[in-house]
Amino acid sequence: MFETDIRTRRELVELVDEIGFLPFFSGRIEGFSLEENISYEAWYQGRWSGKIHWDAWDWKGQVLRNRELVYGKFFEKKAGFISLKLWPDFCNFRRDGYDFDARFDDGLASFKDKDLVDCLMGSGAMLTRDLKDDLNYKKDGNKGFETVITRLQMQTYVVPVNFEYSRRKNGDEYGWGNCRYDIAEKYWGDKLCRSAYKRDPEESLERIIKHIRKVLPKLEENELTVLLKG
C-alpha cells in the first residue's frame, strides 16, 4: 500500500508522521499496518545471549520514550501508532466532548474505569503488574483488567508511556516488556491532548479522514471511518 519496506524506527516515525496513524498488526484494511509493510529483517527476530535484537517489537517503547509517536490500543481494540499532529483530533473525537470526570459523572464510565484513572492520577505512571496489585486484579479479586485498560486507551484517557523488561541477576533483560501506563495529559500534556476541544468531535473525525486520504486517496472512506470509530 505504501510502496515501502520499513527497516528502521526512523522510517516508521516518518511514515506515521506523513499519513497520520498506522495499526501495528494487519486488520480491517488490507495492507494498512506496520506488520504488512515492514522488512522481514526488522520484524521480530528474538533475543539471544542476553542481547536484545532491536526490531519492531522494541520500537514502540523507543518512540514513546523519545516522544515521537503516541502508541496504544486505539484501533478496534488493537495496537497502533498516531502522529502528534493528529493526536489532538483523535482525543477530541474519541472523548466525544467529555473529560474523564464528566464522563463518569454522566454515568458513561464504570467504577472500575474510575478506580484505574484515580490510581494513576494519585501514583503517577505505573507498570501493569503494579496497577493490577493496587487494584486487586488477582485470582480471587477483580476481573477484567484488560477490558478496562483497553477501553481507557480507546477513549484516549490512558496511554502506554514505556515498555520495561525484567532483568536477571547478571543484568540481562528477558521476557516481554511490561507496559507502563499513565494519564494521557500527564505524559503528553494538556495542550496536545485538549487543543482540538474547540471543534465538534465529528469535525475532528472529518479532519483525520481528510488528512489520511490526502496521502492515501485509494483508502475506502467507509472502512477508514469504521476503523477510526473503533
Order of alpha helices (4+ residues) and beta strands (2+ residues): alpha-beta-beta-beta-alpha-beta-beta-alpha-alpha-alpha-beta-alpha-alpha-beta-beta-alpha-alpha-alpha-alpha
